[in-house]
Each structure stands twice: as C-alpha cells, then as structure tokens.
Amino acid sequence: MVEAVADIGLIGLAVMGQNLILNMNDHGYTVCAFNRTTSKVDDFLNGAAKGTNIVGAHSVEELCAKLKRPRKVMLLVKAGAAVDAFIQQLLPHLEEGDIIIDGGNSHFPDSIRRCKELEEKGILFVGSGVSGGEEGARYGPSLMPGGNPKAWPHIKNIFQDIAAKAPDGAPCCEWVGESGAGHYVKMVHNGIEYGDMQLICEVYQIMKEGLGMTHEEMANTFEEWNKHELDSFLIEITRDILKFKDTDGTPLVEKILDTAGQKGTGKWTGIDSLDRGIPVTLIGEAVYSRCLSSLKDERVRASKILAGPKDVKFQGDKKKFIDQLGQALYAAKIVSYAQGFMLMRQAGKDYNWKLNFAGIALMWRGGCIIRSVFLGKIKDAYTNNPELENLLFDPFFQKATADAQDSWRSVLADAIKMGIPTPALSTALNFYDGLRHEKLPANLLQAQRDYFGAHTYELLDAPGKHVHTNWTGKGGDVSASTYDA
Ligand code: 2AM
C-alpha cells in the first residue's frame, strides 16, 4: 500500500511545471511530480528537486495513490489534446470530490467544457491562468483560478501562498469565477499585454523618428515615467532595453528585425470581442500591428513608392511634447483597460459568471507582465463600486482622461502630420470620443441600410417600432425581416 504523502500532484515537468513545484516546496507543501516521459521525473528528482521534500511517480496510478484526499492534481502540459488525454487517464484513479487543475494555456471554451464534463462525474475542475513566465512560476506568479467553486476552499491556501504578492502584501491570486472564467480572464490579460506593448512601441517610434531622441534620452524618459503613474514592469524593461548596448557599443534594439511574433492569445481576445460585439479596438489594433509588421517585404516595397508628408520635422517645444506624450500613453492605457473590463463584463453576463473585477485587478498587480501601480487604481475603482458600468466612469479615471485629453489630441495631431503610425494611441482616442458622443452617425447608417436593403429603422421617439421608408418611390413598401449579425 502506497502512502498518501503529497499535498498536491503536478503533471508536466517542462520549465513552468518544475518551477511551480519548487515554489510549492518552498512554501512547505509536499508535491508529487509526474511527466509523460517518465525519465524526466528521475532527472528532476536527481537534479533541481534533490534535497527537497518533492516526491515522484512513474505512472498516473502511482501519482494518485500518493495524494492526500481530496486529491489535487495540477496539469501543466501542452494545451489541447494533452490535457484531455491526462484527464481521461486520471479519471479511473480519482474519487468524487477530487480536484483537477489545468494551469496550462488552454482556450477558455475547452475549460467550460471540461468543467461541465467533470462535474457530471463528481470531479471538481479548475482552469487557472498562470502568468509571469519562468521566474514568476518559481518565485511568485499571478494566478487566475476559475471553475467549480467547490474546489476553491481546498486549493486557496496553496495558490495564495505560492502567488506573487502585491506591494501591500496581498496575494496576486483570487477566485475569478465559475467554469471557464479563469482561462477567460487570462486570455484578456494577454490581450491587454499586447495593447500595453504596442502603445509603448508607438511612443518609442514617435520619440525616435519624430523627435530624433537618442537612446539615452529615451531611456531617461522611460526612467522618469516609471516614477509616476506609468510605473510598471513594461516601462521598466523598455528603459533597460533602450540602454542595452551590443558589443560594438551601439543599441542592440536597432539590430533586431522588426517583424513581431505572436502565439495567438491576443488574437483570441480580438475574435472574442467581435463575437460579443464589444469594441475592444486597442487590442485589435495591437494584433493587426503585429500582422502589419510581419509583412516586411511588402512594407519595404511600399516604403519606396507610397508618398508620406514632405520634410515634416517637429518644430515645437521638445520637452513639453515629451510630457504630453506621457499623458497620451497614460490616457490610451486607461482606455485599453476600460475596453478589456467591458469585454469581461459582457462575458460575465453571457456565461452567468459572477466575475470579481477588483480581485482581477489585484491579481494583475504583481507577478505578471502587465503589473503596474495603475492596476491598484483599477482595484480601488471596483472596490468602491463593484457594479461600475465602465472604468472611465470612475471619478479617478474620469479626471485622469479629462486632464490628459488635450495633450493626447495634440500629440496625435503632430504624429499624424509627421506621418508616424499610431494605431493604438489613435484608436483609443477615437473610442473615447465615440463613447462620449450621445449621438453617433448610425442614424445615417440605418437609413442607408433601409434604403438599399429595406432593413428598417427605429425612430428616436418610438424605439422598438421598426419602420421602413420607400426612399426612392420605386422600391416596394415591403421590409426585410430584421436580424442581428
Ligand atoms: P513530455 O516531456 O513527455 O514531452 C510541455 O510540453 C509538457 O507537456 C511536457 O511535460 C510534455 O511532456 C507535455 N506534453 C506535451 N504533449 C503531450 C501529450 N500529447 N501528452 C502528454 N503530455 C504532453
């Protein structure tokens, strides 16, 4: 009879899995490690895990036998078929009330499905976003668990112990919500990360191309910004990257090919926003910007034949402009997060998830790539009003955008005149201006639809009643049935 010695089992000994195990071990938990290729279990036990309390298993059966009840098994394997395969292998060795946690990069519809299928079998499923890369996994990731709420009391301590801690000591891990909510929130997190990175890249291009700043000057500006409201991990690493010199003494960043890679989570967020009808325009532009960057050959040809503005050099006060640029970056970032939270709010409605928005902001405050001081303000906004309709309606953010908007407009006007692309900075302002317009030109759009397709429209003073006009006197009076795409 194998003794049940381990607090949790972890399957998948790639770098994330190994580091999470070591992290759990540091916090006093006994972990049992398993991997499809079992030689990696021995390599791990004889290597990084040597001298620790970590134990190993060479079969799924042995792993389950070594776990205290209710069993907790965390998967950190390749997203997709491998997760389903392990769930199937585990099931014969689990009992009602045991817990399976998927900590991989699963797409949330899979987590919704797994949660439901396992609940029918009495097994509690948790899909958890894990962010922070290798170092985060080892010393404190941001963890975003969602799924069957009955699992949370059993895993709360271990998850919050190993998670990153925000500057005030709060763990960057809270229960996100039911079903696929954990992986959903992780997806939006990654989308927001795309947006933050793109915004910084646009600012860098304006500084370099528009203002002709040196790398030292740019690095110093980011250093300065990092002391105030833009204080964040991404601003900090941008400063370091801009300072970094290659062996020949020139900035390494300028030698890097300007075509961006992507793994797809930003794209998932964009597609999901289209499906839900929520204008998450900044993340969309961030994804498209990576796509445009990848069309390098076409851009090289275009650069030789497409006209841009002639001899436009920035003429004004450079110091003032840099200050305004920081304001533009801050305002656009606020809009991006407002859009991300709008999307999560809609998904919460669509799936009947009770999403904990203050908790989500808190989880992102430390451990992950988008960690920033700014997220503390978002947490405050949702703590003050959990029903907040839109982040931009919160008094703090309302004032922040009001204070920044003149600078934001001025910077963009100059960038446009200079012919420097600003897709994310601009779309954020367009969204802001669209949102604050009580009236948009969709009345004309409805008229056009009715004109050519008899799609009908509603009148301002009689909403809900669909009418059709025979605009030309030639078409019939029969309307098409209304539909929503
Ligand atoms: P391996 O070491 O046996 O390849 C990251 O790739 C992790 O996912 C590794 O632990 C890897 O196991 C595991 N993995 C990848 N594809 C898998 C599959 N189809 N079935 C089981 N485990 C898989």
Residues whose N, C-alpha, C, O or C-beta is under 5 A from the ligand:
A	BS01	2AM	G12 L13 A14 N35 R36 T37 L76 V77 K78 A82
